[in-house]
């Protein structure tokens, strides 16, 4: 799995798979995260990054707001943290 980023091909998109995303972030294989925040308070929910054991500093790259109030936050992982 370590050679995933070194292969030719297109970008991958992973939707709603916290376990897979946590594994890839922890391995230095994710370079961008897009998180959609919906304006609903549920009082509980699923933790998508529970398996990440070390802090990962992210850089806010973009914010897009929808007409209904949700926000899409785009974060980039600094190149120094990526596995090449």
BAVOFI-49658 format. One record per atom (N, C-alpha, C): residue number from 1; residue in three letters; atom name; x, y, z. Coordinates in Angstrom, 2 decimals, decimal comma. Last residue first. Layout:
resi=NUM&resn=ALA&name=CA&xx=X&yy=Y&zz=Z
...
This chain:
resi=84&resn=UNK&name=N&xx=5,95&yy=9,90&zz=-0,25
resi=84&resn=UNK&name=CA&xx=6,13&yy=9,97&zz=-1,70
resi=84&resn=UNK&name=C&xx=6,71&yy=8,70&zz=-2,23
resi=83&resn=UNK&name=N&xx=3,75&yy=10,90&zz=2,17
resi=83&resn=UNK&name=CA&xx=4,62&yy=9,81&zz=1,78
resi=83&resn=UNK&name=C&xx=4,75&yy=9,83&zz=0,26
resi=82&resn=UNK&name=N&xx=3,59&yy=14,12&zz=3,69
resi=82&resn=UNK&name=CA&xx=3,14&yy=13,15&zz=2,71
resi=82&resn=UNK&name=C&xx=4,21&yy=12,09&zz=2,44
resi=81&resn=UNK&name=N&xx=4,48&yy=16,13&zz=5,26
resi=81&resn=UNK&name=CA&xx=3,85&yy=15,02&zz=5,95
resi=81&resn=UNK&name=C&xx=3,43&yy=13,90&zz=5,00
resi=80&resn=UNK&name=N&xx=5,40&yy=18,10&zz=3,58
resi=80&resn=UNK&name=CA&xx=6,38&yy=17,48&zz=4,46
resi=80&resn=UNK&name=C&xx=5,80&yy=16,26&zz=5,20
resi=79&resn=UNK&name=N&xx=3,13&yy=19,13&zz=2,37
resi=79&resn=UNK&name=CA&xx=3,96&yy=18,18&zz=1,62
resi=79&resn=UNK&name=C&xx=4,96&yy=17,45&zz=2,52
resi=78&resn=UNK&name=N&xx=0,26&yy=19,31&zz=4,49
resi=78&resn=UNK&name=CA&xx=1,55&yy=19,86&zz=4,07
resi=78&resn=UNK&name=C&xx=2,42&yy=18,76&zz=3,42
resi=77&resn=UNK&name=N&xx=-2,89&yy=18,65&zz=3,21
resi=77&resn=UNK&name=CA&xx=-1,87&yy=18,12&zz=4,11
resi=77&resn=UNK&name=C&xx=-0,53&yy=18,69&zz=3,62
resi=76&resn=UNK&name=N&xx=-5,54&yy=20,96&zz=2,94
resi=76&resn=UNK&name=CA&xx=-4,40&yy=20,27&zz=2,33
resi=76&resn=UNK&name=C&xx=-3,46&yy=19,81&zz=3,43
resi=75&resn=UNK&name=N&xx=-9,09&yy=21,12&zz=2,94
resi=75&resn=UNK&name=CA&xx=-7,82&yy=21,18&zz=3,68
resi=75&resn=UNK&name=C&xx=-6,75&yy=20,44&zz=2,91
resi=74&resn=UNK&name=N&xx=-12,02&yy=22,70&zz=2,34
resi=74&resn=UNK&name=CA&xx=-10,96&yy=21,96&zz=1,69
resi=74&resn=UNK&name=C&xx=-9,66&yy=22,20&zz=2,45
resi=73&resn=UNK&name=N&xx=-15,33&yy=22,55&zz=3,30
resi=73&resn=UNK&name=CA&xx=-14,00&yy=22,98&zz=3,70
resi=73&resn=UNK&name=C&xx=-12,97&yy=22,10&zz=3,01
resi=72&resn=UNK&name=N&xx=-18,38&yy=23,62&zz=2,50
resi=72&resn=UNK&name=CA&xx=-17,40&yy=22,62&zz=2,09
resi=72&resn=UNK&name=C&xx=-16,02&yy=23,20&zz=2,39
resi=71&resn=UNK&name=N&xx=-21,29&yy=24,13&zz=4,45
resi=71&resn=UNK&name=CA&xx=-19,99&yy=24,63&zz=4,02
resi=71&resn=UNK&name=C&xx=-19,10&yy=23,47&zz=3,62
resi=70&resn=UNK&name=N&xx=-24,79&yy=24,99&zz=4,27
resi=70&resn=UNK&name=CA&xx=-23,69&yy=24,05&zz=4,51
resi=70&resn=UNK&name=C&xx=-22,40&yy=24,66&zz=3,97
resi=69&resn=UNK&name=N&xx=-26,77&yy=26,85&zz=3,58
resi=69&resn=UNK&name=CA&xx=-26,01&yy=27,03&zz=4,81
resi=69&resn=UNK&name=C&xx=-24,93&yy=26,01&zz=5,09
resi=68&resn=UNK&name=N&xx=-28,05&yy=26,81&zz=1,18
resi=68&resn=UNK&name=CA&xx=-28,79&yy=26,28&zz=2,31
resi=68&resn=UNK&name=C&xx=-27,99&yy=26,30&zz=3,61
resi=67&resn=UNK&name=N&xx=-26,17&yy=27,70&zz=-0,64
resi=67&resn=UNK&name=CA&xx=-27,33&yy=28,56&zz=-0,38
resi=67&resn=UNK&name=C&xx=-28,12&yy=28,10&zz=0,84
resi=66&resn=UNK&name=N&xx=-22,87&yy=26,90&zz=0,68
resi=66&resn=UNK&name=CA&xx=-24,04&yy=26,66&zz=-0,16
resi=66&resn=UNK&name=C&xx=-25,17&yy=27,61&zz=0,22
resi=65&resn=UNK&name=N&xx=-19,54&yy=28,01&zz=0,50
resi=65&resn=UNK&name=CA&xx=-20,79&yy=28,01&zz=1,26
resi=65&resn=UNK&name=C&xx=-21,95&yy=27,79&zz=0,30
resi=64&resn=UNK&name=N&xx=-16,27&yy=26,86&zz=0,63
resi=64&resn=UNK&name=CA&xx=-17,40&yy=27,17&zz=-0,25
resi=64&resn=UNK&name=C&xx=-18,67&yy=27,02&zz=0,57
resi=63&resn=UNK&name=N&xx=-12,93&yy=27,48&zz=1,17
resi=63&resn=UNK&name=CA&xx=-14,23&yy=27,34&zz=1,83
resi=63&resn=UNK&name=C&xx=-15,30&yy=27,73&zz=0,81
resi=62&resn=UNK&name=N&xx=-9,58&yy=26,19&zz=1,04
resi=62&resn=UNK&name=CA&xx=-10,76&yy=26,78&zz=0,40
resi=62&resn=UNK&name=C&xx=-12,00&yy=26,55&zz=1,26
resi=61&resn=UNK&name=N&xx=-7,43&yy=25,41&zz=2,62
resi=61&resn=UNK&name=CA&xx=-7,16&yy=25,85&zz=1,26
resi=61&resn=UNK&name=C&xx=-8,36&yy=26,57&zz=0,64
resi=60&resn=UNK&name=N&xx=-5,94&yy=25,13&zz=5,69
resi=60&resn=UNK&name=CA&xx=-7,21&yy=25,45&zz=5,05
resi=60&resn=UNK&name=C&xx=-6,92&yy=26,05&zz=3,68
resi=59&resn=UNK&name=N&xx=-3,79&yy=22,52&zz=6,36
resi=59&resn=UNK&name=CA&xx=-3,83&yy=23,92&zz=5,93
resi=59&resn=UNK&name=C&xx=-5,16&yy=24,15&zz=5,22
resi=58&resn=UNK&name=N&xx=-3,26&yy=20,47&zz=9,27
resi=58&resn=UNK&name=CA&xx=-3,84&yy=20,71&zz=7,96
resi=58&resn=UNK&name=C&xx=-3,84&yy=22,20&zz=7,66
resi=57&resn=UNK&name=N&xx=-1,32&yy=18,26&zz=11,08
resi=57&resn=UNK&name=CA&xx=-1,60&yy=19,67&zz=10,84
resi=57&resn=UNK&name=C&xx=-2,10&yy=19,87&zz=9,42
resi=56&resn=UNK&name=N&xx=-2,26&yy=15,62&zz=12,91
resi=56&resn=UNK&name=CA&xx=-1,91&yy=15,95&zz=11,52
resi=56&resn=UNK&name=C&xx=-2,31&yy=17,40&zz=11,30
resi=55&resn=UNK&name=N&xx=-1,24&yy=13,79&zz=15,73
resi=55&resn=UNK&name=CA&xx=-1,84&yy=15,01&zz=15,21
resi=55&resn=UNK&name=C&xx=-1,34&yy=15,26&zz=13,79
resi=54&resn=UNK&name=N&xx=-1,61&yy=10,24&zz=15,69
resi=54&resn=UNK&name=CA&xx=-0,78&yy=11,43&zz=15,81
resi=54&resn=UNK&name=C&xx=-1,51&yy=12,62&zz=15,20
resi=53&resn=UNK&name=N&xx=-3,52&yy=8,29&zz=15,24
resi=53&resn=UNK&name=CA&xx=-2,86&yy=8,33&zz=16,55
resi=53&resn=UNK&name=C&xx=-2,01&yy=9,58&zz=16,77
resi=52&resn=UNK&name=N&xx=-6,60&yy=7,76&zz=13,89
resi=52&resn=UNK&name=CA&xx=-5,36&yy=8,51&zz=13,69
resi=52&resn=UNK&name=C&xx=-4,74&yy=8,75&zz=15,06
resi=51&resn=UNK&name=N&xx=-9,06&yy=6,62&zz=14,35
resi=51&resn=UNK&name=CA&xx=-7,90&yy=5,73&zz=14,29
resi=51&resn=UNK&name=C&xx=-6,57&yy=6,45&zz=14,07
resi=50&resn=UNK&name=N&xx=-11,03&yy=8,61&zz=14,20
resi=50&resn=UNK&name=CA&xx=-10,70&yy=8,04&zz=15,51
resi=50&resn=UNK&name=C&xx=-9,43&yy=7,20&zz=15,49
resi=49&resn=UNK&name=N&xx=-12,19&yy=10,15&zz=12,20
resi=49&resn=UNK&name=CA&xx=-10,73&yy=10,11&zz=12,32
resi=49&resn=UNK&name=C&xx=-10,26&yy=9,49&zz=13,62
resi=48&resn=UNK&name=N&xx=-14,96&yy=10,13&zz=12,33
resi=48&resn=UNK&name=CA&xx=-14,30&yy=9,64&zz=11,12
resi=48&resn=UNK&name=C&xx=-12,80&yy=9,48&zz=11,26
resi=47&resn=UNK&name=N&xx=-17,38&yy=9,28&zz=14,52
resi=47&resn=UNK&name=CA&xx=-16,04&yy=9,87&zz=14,48
resi=47&resn=UNK&name=C&xx=-15,30&yy=9,29&zz=13,27
resi=46&resn=UNK&name=N&xx=-20,81&yy=9,97&zz=14,23
resi=46&resn=UNK&name=CA&xx=-19,73&yy=9,06&zz=13,92
resi=46&resn=UNK&name=C&xx=-18,40&yy=9,82&zz=13,88
resi=45&resn=UNK&name=N&xx=-22,75&yy=11,42&zz=16,91
resi=45&resn=UNK&name=CA&xx=-22,42&yy=11,13&zz=15,53
resi=45&resn=UNK&name=C&xx=-21,22&yy=10,21&zz=15,43
resi=44&resn=UNK&name=N&xx=-24,76&yy=13,81&zz=18,68
resi=44&resn=UNK&name=CA&xx=-23,91&yy=12,63&zz=18,61
resi=44&resn=UNK&name=C&xx=-23,58&yy=12,37&zz=17,16
resi=43&resn=UNK&name=N&xx=-26,35&yy=15,98&zz=18,39
resi=43&resn=UNK&name=CA&xx=-26,02&yy=15,56&zz=19,74
resi=43&resn=UNK&name=C&xx=-25,17&yy=14,31&zz=19,80
resi=42&resn=UNK&name=N&xx=-27,04&yy=17,19&zz=16,02
resi=42&resn=UNK&name=CA&xx=-27,63&yy=15,89&zz=16,32
resi=42&resn=UNK&name=C&xx=-27,37&yy=15,43&zz=17,74
resi=41&resn=UNK&name=N&xx=-27,64&yy=20,06&zz=14,35
resi=41&resn=UNK&name=CA&xx=-27,08&yy=19,58&zz=15,60
resi=41&resn=UNK&name=C&xx=-27,79&yy=18,29&zz=15,98
resi=40&resn=UNK&name=N&xx=-26,77&yy=21,13&zz=11,16
resi=40&resn=UNK&name=CA&xx=-27,74&yy=20,35&zz=11,94
resi=40&resn=UNK&name=C&xx=-27,02&yy=19,86&zz=13,19
resi=39&resn=UNK&name=N&xx=-25,53&yy=22,31&zz=8,68
resi=39&resn=UNK&name=CA&xx=-25,98&yy=23,03&zz=9,87
resi=39&resn=UNK&name=C&xx=-27,10&yy=22,30&zz=10,62
resi=38&resn=UNK&name=N&xx=-22,77&yy=20,32&zz=7,64
resi=38&resn=UNK&name=CA&xx=-24,20&yy=20,64&zz=7,49
resi=38&resn=UNK&name=C&xx=-24,69&yy=21,27&zz=8,79
resi=37&resn=UNK&name=N&xx=-19,76&yy=20,42&zz=6,08
resi=37&resn=UNK&name=CA&xx=-20,39&yy=20,65&zz=7,37
resi=37&resn=UNK&name=C&xx=-21,83&yy=21,09&zz=7,11
resi=36&resn=UNK&name=N&xx=-17,64&yy=18,35&zz=4,35
resi=36&resn=UNK&name=CA&xx=-18,86&yy=19,13&zz=4,24
resi=36&resn=UNK&name=C&xx=-19,52&yy=19,19&zz=5,62
resi=35&resn=UNK&name=N&xx=-14,29&yy=18,37&zz=3,51
resi=35&resn=UNK&name=CA&xx=-15,24&yy=18,04&zz=4,56
resi=35&resn=UNK&name=C&xx=-16,45&yy=18,95&zz=4,41
resi=34&resn=UNK&name=N&xx=-11,75&yy=17,07&zz=1,79
resi=34&resn=UNK&name=CA&xx=-12,89&yy=17,96&zz=1,62
resi=34&resn=UNK&name=C&xx=-13,97&yy=17,50&zz=2,59
resi=33&resn=UNK&name=N&xx=-8,27&yy=16,91&zz=1,92
resi=33&resn=UNK&name=CA&xx=-9,53&yy=16,47&zz=2,52
resi=33&resn=UNK&name=C&xx=-10,59&yy=17,52&zz=2,22
resi=32&resn=UNK&name=N&xx=-5,32&yy=15,83&zz=0,31
resi=32&resn=UNK&name=CA&xx=-6,38&yy=16,82&zz=0,42
resi=32&resn=UNK&name=C&xx=-7,62&yy=16,18&zz=1,02
resi=31&resn=UNK&name=N&xx=-3,53&yy=13,78&zz=0,36
resi=31&resn=UNK&name=CA&xx=-2,97&yy=15,12&zz=0,26
resi=31&resn=UNK&name=C&xx=-4,03&yy=16,21&zz=0,38
resi=30&resn=UNK&name=N&xx=-2,86&yy=10,74&zz=1,87
resi=30&resn=UNK&name=CA&xx=-3,93&yy=11,70&zz=1,54
resi=30&resn=UNK&name=C&xx=-3,30&yy=13,08&zz=1,46
resi=29&resn=UNK&name=N&xx=-0,81&yy=9,17&zz=2,78
resi=29&resn=UNK&name=CA&xx=-1,24&yy=8,98&zz=1,39
resi=29&resn=UNK&name=C&xx=-2,39&yy=9,90&zz=0,98
resi=28&resn=UNK&name=N&xx=0,21&yy=8,74&zz=5,33
resi=28&resn=UNK&name=CA&xx=0,75&yy=9,84&zz=4,54
resi=28&resn=UNK&name=C&xx=0,33&yy=9,78&zz=3,08
resi=27&resn=UNK&name=N&xx=-0,98&yy=6,90&zz=6,93
resi=27&resn=UNK&name=CA&xx=0,12&yy=6,41&zz=6,10
resi=27&resn=UNK&name=C&xx=0,74&yy=7,51&zz=5,23
resi=26&resn=UNK&name=N&xx=-3,07&yy=8,32&zz=8,06
resi=26&resn=UNK&name=CA&xx=-2,00&yy=7,83&zz=8,93
resi=26&resn=UNK&name=C&xx=-0,78&yy=7,33&zz=8,17
resi=25&resn=UNK&name=N&xx=-4,65&yy=8,57&zz=5,77
resi=25&resn=UNK&name=CA&xx=-4,05&yy=9,77&zz=6,38
resi=25&resn=UNK&name=C&xx=-2,87&yy=9,36&zz=7,26
resi=24&resn=UNK&name=N&xx=-5,38&yy=5,86&zz=5,41
resi=24&resn=UNK&name=CA&xx=-4,60&yy=6,55&zz=4,38
resi=24&resn=UNK&name=C&xx=-3,95&yy=7,82&zz=4,91
resi=23&resn=UNK&name=N&xx=-6,83&yy=5,35&zz=7,78
resi=23&resn=UNK&name=CA&xx=-5,67&yy=4,53&zz=7,42
resi=23&resn=UNK&name=C&xx=-4,78&yy=5,25&zz=6,41
resi=22&resn=UNK&name=N&xx=-8,88&yy=7,25&zz=7,58
resi=22&resn=UNK&name=CA&xx=-7,95&yy=7,28&zz=8,72
resi=22&resn=UNK&name=C&xx=-6,68&yy=6,51&zz=8,40
resi=21&resn=UNK&name=N&xx=-10,16&yy=6,31&zz=5,24
resi=21&resn=UNK&name=CA&xx=-9,53&yy=7,64&zz=5,26
resi=21&resn=UNK&name=C&xx=-8,52&yy=7,73&zz=6,39
resi=20&resn=UNK&name=N&xx=-11,12&yy=3,83&zz=6,18
resi=20&resn=UNK&name=CA&xx=-10,17&yy=3,89&zz=5,06
resi=20&resn=UNK&name=C&xx=-9,43&yy=5,22&zz=5,05
resi=19&resn=UNK&name=N&xx=-12,85&yy=4,69&zz=8,26
resi=19&resn=UNK&name=CA&xx=-11,77&yy=3,75&zz=8,51
resi=19&resn=UNK&name=C&xx=-10,70&yy=3,81&zz=7,43
resi=18&resn=UNK&name=N&xx=-14,71&yy=6,45&zz=6,98
resi=18&resn=UNK&name=CA&xx=-13,78&yy=6,94&zz=7,99
resi=18&resn=UNK&name=C&xx=-12,62&yy=6,02&zz=8,25
resi=17&resn=UNK&name=N&xx=-16,05&yy=7,00&zz=4,29
resi=17&resn=UNK&name=CA&xx=-15,38&yy=5,79&zz=4,76
resi=17&resn=UNK&name=C&xx=-14,29&yy=6,20&zz=5,73
resi=16&resn=UNK&name=N&xx=-17,39&yy=9,00&zz=2,69
resi=16&resn=UNK&name=CA&xx=-17,96&yy=8,42&zz=3,91
resi=16&resn=UNK&name=C&xx=-17,35&yy=7,10&zz=4,32
resi=15&resn=UNK&name=N&xx=-15,73&yy=8,54&zz=-0,31
resi=15&resn=UNK&name=CA&xx=-16,88&yy=9,15&zz=0,33
resi=15&resn=UNK&name=C&xx=-17,30&yy=8,34&zz=1,55
resi=14&resn=UNK&name=N&xx=-12,87&yy=9,34&zz=-1,95
resi=14&resn=UNK&name=CA&xx=-13,42&yy=8,39&zz=-0,98
resi=14&resn=UNK&name=C&xx=-14,54&yy=9,11&zz=-0,26
resi=13&resn=UNK&name=N&xx=-11,33&yy=9,52&zz=-5,02
resi=13&resn=UNK&name=CA&xx=-12,29&yy=10,16&zz=-4,14
resi=13&resn=UNK&name=C&xx=-12,87&yy=9,08&zz=-3,25
resi=12&resn=UNK&name=N&xx=-8,13&yy=9,85&zz=-6,54
resi=12&resn=UNK&name=CA&xx=-9,17&yy=9,01&zz=-5,94
resi=12&resn=UNK&name=C&xx=-10,07&yy=9,86&zz=-5,06
resi=11&resn=UNK&name=N&xx=-6,78&yy=10,93&zz=-9,69
resi=11&resn=UNK&name=CA&xx=-7,07&yy=11,13&zz=-8,27
resi=11&resn=UNK&name=C&xx=-8,16&yy=10,19&zz=-7,81
resi=10&resn=UNK&name=N&xx=-5,25&yy=8,55&zz=-11,98
resi=10&resn=UNK&name=CA&xx=-6,04&yy=9,72&zz=-11,63
resi=10&resn=UNK&name=C&xx=-6,23&yy=9,81&zz=-10,12
resi=9&resn=UNK&name=N&xx=-1,84&yy=7,52&zz=-12,63
resi=9&resn=UNK&name=CA&xx=-3,29&yy=7,36&zz=-12,62
resi=9&resn=UNK&name=C&xx=-3,96&yy=8,65&zz=-12,20
resi=8&resn=UNK&name=N&xx=1,12&yy=5,89&zz=-11,50
resi=8&resn=UNK&name=CA&xx=0,43&yy=6,77&zz=-12,44
resi=8&resn=UNK&name=C&xx=-1,07&yy=6,51&zz=-12,35
resi=7&resn=UNK&name=N&xx=2,21&yy=5,64&zz=-8,06
resi=7&resn=UNK&name=CA&xx=1,74&yy=5,06&zz=-9,31
resi=7&resn=UNK&name=C&xx=1,06&yy=6,11&zz=-10,18
resi=6&resn=UNK&name=N&xx=2,82&yy=6,65&zz=-5,57
resi=6&resn=UNK&name=CA&xx=3,84&yy=6,71&zz=-6,60
resi=6&resn=UNK&name=C&xx=3,39&yy=6,19&zz=-7,95
resi=5&resn=UNK&name=N&xx=0,72&yy=6,14&zz=-3,85
resi=5&resn=UNK&name=CA&xx=0,90&yy=7,49&zz=-4,35
resi=5&resn=UNK&name=C&xx=1,90&yy=7,59&zz=-5,49
resi=4&resn=UNK&name=N&xx=1,13&yy=3,34&zz=-3,33
resi=4&resn=UNK&name=CA&xx=-0,10&yy=3,84&zz=-3,92
resi=4&resn=UNK&name=C&xx=0,09&yy=5,22&zz=-4,54
resi=3&resn=UNK&name=N&xx=3,15&yy=2,13&zz=-1,96
resi=3&resn=UNK&name=CA&xx=3,48&yy=2,65&zz=-3,28
resi=3&resn=UNK&name=C&xx=2,26&yy=3,22&zz=-4,00
resi=2&resn=UNK&name=N&xx=2,08&yy=1,17&zz=0,43
resi=2&resn=UNK&name=CA&xx=2,96&yy=2,34&zz=0,49
resi=2&resn=UNK&name=C&xx=3,25&yy=2,92&zz=-0,88
resi=1&resn=UNK&name=N&xx=0,81&yy=-1,20&zz=0,00
resi=1&resn=UNK&name=CA&xx=0,00&yy=0,00&zz=0,00
resi=1&resn=UNK&name=C&xx=0,86&yy=1,26&zz=0,00
